[in-house]
Amino acid sequence: MPPKILVVVGPTASGKTRLAVELALRHNGEVVSADSMQIYRRMDIGTAKPTPEEMQGVPHHMLDVAEPDEDFSVARYVELAAACVDDILARGRLPILAGGTGLYVDSLLSGRTFAAFSPKSPLRGELEEKLARVGGAAMLEELRAIDPEAAQRLHPNDEKRIVRALEVWYETGKTISQHNRETQAIPPRYQALKLGLAFERREDMWERIDRRVDEMMSAGLAEEIRALLEEGIPAGCTAMQAIGYKEMVRAVREGGDLNAAAQEVKLRSRQYAKRQLTWFRRDTGTHWHLWGREPDFPAALRASTNFMEDFGLV
């Protein structure tokens, strides 16, 4: 049987890190982050990366593993995070996967493999040059002749996915549809007890998100972004498209209204939280703990420990 691990998921600002730390302290655990933006170095405030005080001495993994201008894929995350989880298990401790990036969580747990990927490969460059020359519609028709199943799911504007599907075919001789079917047949890498955190009322979630953004601004989010730009991090790179960074860049670069930018961050964060909940609620096996107006961590710890006992984790 696959080894057992604990997973804590939920929308932004729901208290995932704190619950994971409290559980780690009580059950000999270590935290593995599943946040697609906390992987980047020097992006601390806008990603709500846990501080040493918040970590309370609990080892945290998958933080600060990439440069902000570095290409970082789901496949790379799974490779690094699986090594962390396996090492924690080998040392007789409990891995606690905690974060709000559902694709990272699902990909790590599933045991799925990824076709070889290199953003700087000659083939990738050739396909991107051809895309710029002929357009997405023509590239989609090329894919349709090779993999009609994948082409049926895509729109001409899904340029990255079209290029990726063609790349897989030319690199491996397999369609991406075939590759996906093969990986879906692989047994799960881990048995996961999933705990979910959310709020009973969305208004309370919004208030908590707004409060977090205000705290980020007070902590120096604008200064953090200014420092990244001054060191030459491109405003258009993937990391700088994260919520909290993208909205603030223009105001920082052009001396705009930081307060207006902060309001935009709050709006985008609320929208993101809604998408996160939609993703995580698809898994009917997740055990949800719903907060009232404010989180009650002692109650969540008691409930979580009961679930862990039933699952055989403690």
C-alpha positions in Angstrom: 0.0 0.0 0.0 1.2 3.6 -0.7 2.5 5.4 2.4 0.1 7.6 4.3 0.4 11.4 4.5 -1.6 14.3 5.7 -2.9 17.1 3.4 -4.3 20.5 4.5 -6.0 22.5 1.7 -8.3 25.5 1.4 -8.6 29.0 -0.1 -6.2 31.8 0.5 -6.0 33.2 4.1 -8.0 30.3 5.6 -5.3 29.3 8.1 -3.7 26.3 6.3 -0.1 27.0 7.4 -1.0 27.6 11.1 -3.1 24.4 11.3 -0.3 22.4 9.5 2.3 23.8 12.0 0.1 23.0 15.0 -0.5 19.4 13.8 3.2 19.0 13.0 4.2 20.1 16.5 1.8 17.5 18.0 2.4 14.6 15.7 6.1 14.7 14.8 5.5 16.2 11.4 7.2 18.4 8.8 5.4 20.8 6.4 5.7 20.5 2.6 4.3 23.6 0.9 1.9 23.3 -2.0 1.9 26.9 -3.1 2.9 27.8 -6.6 4.3 31.2 -5.6 6.0 30.5 -2.3 8.6 28.5 -4.3 10.2 31.8 -5.4 13.0 33.4 -3.5 12.7 37.0 -2.3 8.9 37.0 -2.9 7.9 36.7 0.7 5.3 39.4 1.6 3.0 39.0 -1.4 3.0 35.2 -1.2 2.3 35.2 2.5 5.3 33.0 3.0 5.4 31.8 6.6 7.9 33.7 8.8 10.3 31.9 11.2 8.0 32.8 14.0 5.0 31.3 12.3 6.9 28.1 11.5 7.6 27.6 15.3 10.6 25.6 14.6 8.8 23.1 12.3 10.8 22.2 9.2 9.2 23.6 6.0 10.0 22.3 2.6 9.4 23.6 -1.0 9.9 27.3 0.0 12.5 29.4 -1.9 13.5 26.7 -4.4 13.5 28.9 -7.6 14.5 32.3 -8.8 11.6 34.7 -9.7 12.6 34.7 -13.4 13.0 30.9 -13.6 10.7 28.7 -15.5 9.1 26.3 -13.0 6.6 23.6 -14.0 4.2 21.3 -12.2 6.5 18.4 -13.2 9.5 20.1 -11.4 7.3 20.7 -8.4 6.3 17.0 -8.2 9.9 15.9 -8.6 11.2 18.1 -5.8 8.2 17.7 -3.4 8.1 13.9 -3.8 11.8 13.8 -2.8 10.9 15.8 0.3 7.9 13.7 1.3 9.9 10.5 0.8 12.8 11.7 2.9 10.4 12.8 5.7 8.8 9.3 5.6 12.2 7.6 5.6 13.1 9.5 8.8 9.9 8.2 10.5 8.2 11.6 10.6 4.8 12.7 9.2 4.7 14.7 5.9 2.0 17.4 6.0 1.3 18.8 2.6 -0.2 22.2 3.0 -1.2 24.8 0.4 -3.8 26.2 -2.0 -2.5 25.2 -5.4 -4.8 22.4 -6.3 -2.9 21.3 -9.3 0.3 20.8 -7.3 -1.6 18.8 -4.6 -3.4 16.5 -7.0 -0.3 16.0 -9.2 1.9 15.0 -6.3 -0.6 12.6 -4.7 -1.6 10.9 -8.0 1.8 9.6 -8.9 1.4 10.8 -12.4 4.4 11.2 -14.7 5.1 14.1 -17.0 6.4 14.0 -20.5 9.9 15.5 -20.9 9.8 19.3 -20.9 12.4 21.9 -21.5 11.3 25.5 -22.2 14.7 26.1 -23.9 14.8 23.1 -26.1 15.3 23.6 -29.9 12.0 21.9 -30.6 10.1 24.2 -28.3 11.8 27.2 -29.9 10.8 26.0 -33.4 7.2 25.4 -32.4 6.9 28.8 -30.8 8.5 30.5 -33.8 6.0 28.7 -36.0 3.1 29.7 -33.8 4.2 33.4 -34.1 4.3 33.0 -37.9 1.1 31.0 -38.7 -1.1 31.6 -35.6 -3.0 29.4 -33.1 -5.7 28.2 -35.5 -3.2 26.8 -38.0 -1.3 25.1 -35.2 -4.5 23.6 -33.8 -5.3 22.1 -37.2 -1.8 20.5 -37.2 -2.6 19.0 -33.8 -6.0 17.8 -35.0 -4.3 15.7 -37.7 -2.1 14.1 -35.0 -4.4 14.0 -31.9 -8.0 14.9 -32.7 -9.0 14.1 -29.1 -6.7 16.8 -27.6 -7.6 19.2 -30.4 -11.2 18.9 -29.6 -10.6 20.1 -26.1 -8.6 23.2 -27.1 -9.3 26.6 -28.5 -7.0 28.4 -31.0 -6.2 30.8 -28.1 -4.9 28.0 -25.9 -1.5 28.5 -27.5 0.7 27.1 -24.7 -1.3 23.9 -24.6 -1.3 23.5 -28.3 2.5 23.9 -28.5 2.9 21.5 -25.5 0.7 18.8 -27.2 2.7 19.1 -30.4 5.9 19.0 -28.5 5.0 15.8 -26.7 4.1 14.1 -30.0 7.3 15.1 -31.8 9.5 14.3 -28.7 8.0 11.0 -27.7 5.9 9.7 -30.6 2.9 9.5 -28.3 0.0 11.9 -28.3 -0.6 13.8 -25.2 -4.0 12.1 -24.9 -2.3 8.7 -24.8 0.3 9.9 -22.3 -2.5 11.3 -20.0 -4.4 8.0 -20.2 -1.3 6.0 -19.3 -0.5 8.3 -16.3 -4.0 8.1 -15.0 -3.7 4.3 -14.8 -0.7 4.6 -12.4 -1.7 3.9 -8.8 -1.6 6.8 -6.4 1.8 7.7 -5.0 0.4 8.3 -1.5 -2.7 7.6 0.6 -3.8 11.0 1.7 -6.0 12.2 4.5 -7.3 15.5 3.2 -8.4 18.2 5.6 -10.1 21.3 4.2 -10.4 24.8 5.8 -13.0 27.3 4.8 -15.5 29.8 6.2 -19.2 29.3 6.8 -19.9 32.8 5.4 -18.1 34.2 2.4 -18.3 37.6 4.0 -16.0 36.4 6.8 -13.6 35.0 4.2 -13.5 38.3 2.3 -12.9 40.2 5.5 -9.9 38.0 6.3 -8.5 38.3 2.8 -8.9 42.1 3.0 -7.1 42.1 6.3 -4.3 40.1 5.0 -3.8 42.4 2.0 -3.7 45.4 4.4 -1.1 43.6 6.4 1.0 42.9 3.3 0.9 46.6 2.4 2.0 47.6 5.9 4.8 45.0 5.8 6.2 46.6 2.6 4.7 44.8 -0.4 5.4 47.8 -2.6 9.0 47.9 -1.5 9.4 44.2 -2.1 8.2 44.6 -5.7 10.3 47.6 -6.3 13.4 45.7 -5.2 12.6 42.8 -7.5 12.2 45.2 -10.5 15.4 47.0 -9.6 17.4 43.8 -9.6 16.1 43.1 -13.2 13.3 40.7 -12.6 11.0 41.1 -15.7 7.5 42.5 -14.9 6.1 40.0 -17.4 7.7 36.8 -16.0 5.4 34.1 -14.5 6.2 34.9 -10.9 5.4 38.5 -11.3 2.0 37.6 -12.6 1.0 36.3 -9.2 -1.9 38.1 -7.4 -0.5 40.8 -5.3 2.4 41.5 -7.7 0.8 42.0 -11.1 -1.7 44.5 -9.7 1.0 46.5 -7.9 3.7 46.6 -10.6 2.3 49.5 -12.6 1.7 51.6 -9.5 5.2 50.9 -8.3 6.9 51.6 -11.6 4.9 54.7 -12.5 4.3 56.2 -9.1 0.6 55.3 -9.3 -2.0 55.0 -6.5 -0.9 52.2 -4.2 -4.2 52.2 -2.4 -6.1 51.6 -5.6 -3.8 48.8 -6.5 -4.3 47.2 -3.1 -8.1 47.3 -3.6 -7.5 45.5 -6.9 -5.4 42.9 -5.1 -8.3 42.3 -2.6 -10.8 41.8 -5.5 -8.5 39.4 -7.4 -7.8 37.5 -4.1 -11.5 37.0 -3.5 -12.0 35.7 -7.0 -9.1 33.3 -6.6 -10.4 32.0 -3.3 -13.7 31.2 -5.0 -11.8 29.2 -7.7 -9.8 27.4 -5.1 -12.9 26.3 -3.2 -14.5 25.1 -6.5 -11.3 23.0 -7.2 -11.0 21.4 -3.7 -14.7 20.7 -3.3 -14.6 18.3 -6.2 -13.0 15.8 -3.9 -15.8 14.4 -1.8 -13.3 12.6 0.4 -12.0 15.9 1.9 -12.9 16.5 5.6 -13.9 20.1 5.9 -13.7 22.3 9.0 -15.7 25.5 8.6 -14.8 28.5 10.5 -17.2 31.0 12.0 -16.3 34.7 11.9 -12.8 33.9 13.2 -10.8 30.6 13.1 -11.0 28.4 16.2 -7.8 26.4 16.0 -8.2 24.4 19.2 -11.4 23.0 17.8 -9.8 22.3 14.4 -6.9 20.5 16.1 -9.3 18.2 18.0 -11.3 17.4 14.9 -8.2 16.9 12.8 -6.6 14.5 15.3 -9.8 12.5 15.4 -9.7 12.1 11.6 -6.0 11.2 11.8 -6.7 8.5 14.4 -9.4 7.0 12.2 -7.1 7.1 9.2 -4.2 5.4 11.0 -1.8 8.4 11.0 -1.5 8.6 14.8 
